[in-house]
Amino acid sequence: MAAVALSALEHMTPHDLVTYSRCPHEMELHRARQASARTGSDIAPKTPPGTSPERHSPLFSPPMHGVQVFEGRIDFGPLDRLIYLDRGETGIPVLFSPEQTTLDSRLGDSNGTIVDEELGFAGRPDLVVRRVDGDLVPVEYKATHLFHDVHGFHGRTFDTIQAIAECRLVHAATGHRPSHGVVLYGDSAGDGRREGWVEVAYGESEEHWLRAALTQIRTDRVRAPVPAERNCAGCEPNKEGRCHYAATHYDPSLRAATGV
């Protein structure tokens, strides 16, 4: 099958996927604000006025069989190398010395954005690590702690979506399919007492899910709201008074707890 030109596809990011999985209307409000800032014109969200709220996001869950949870410090070794760093992101812990850093020019344009032209998809992992065995591992850092139940507001679904998306970006840029991606929890508020990380396998089933999810989002012309306390309490558009469907007031402590 021939690749579809990037210009023919609605541009998507890992953040779009994660937000859509929570509330499609929240994603649409974010995108409308970004488009307005980019064009200098007031861009309305695609969600039609008066749309009836949904109880659940329409996005189907990603494969969960390859998720593993680990507590403690992540085990990067002296022979592993840092090959990509999102320099626009603050607060990322220093995990590698300058001697262990060899940036790969294939990862990211002049602004550090990794672009998948085939899927019309782009984003920035916090880090990409080349392990001693040659595997490339995208790493997304969260300053919050690793929860012991289903990770509280993150949930393993959140971890899985983020990791799959970033694995695909690395795969598209380098031609090397990562075996897995990592979501790393630093527990900055607790001085690292509950550090940990989640490994999410990346294979053909995960890539198939990502392709199908991007198609589903692009063909969704409604992008209905999913008002619920768990969604609305930490929703930035709700904080700014831009959502007319919110089920509860914005709570900054809950926004901070998600680390999104």
Secondary structure, DSSP 8 states (H G I E B T S, - for coil): -----GGGS--B-HHHHHHHHH-HHHHHHHHHHHHHHHHSS----SS-TT----SS-S------TTEEEEESS----TT-EEEEE-TT-------S-GGGB---TTS--TTS-EEETTTTEEE--SEEEE-TTS-EEEEEEESS---SSS-TTTHHHHHHHHHHHHHHHHHHHHS---SEEEEEE--GGGTTTT-EEEEEE-SHHHHHHHHHHHHHHHH-SS------HHHHTT-HHHHTT--S--SS---HHHHHHH--
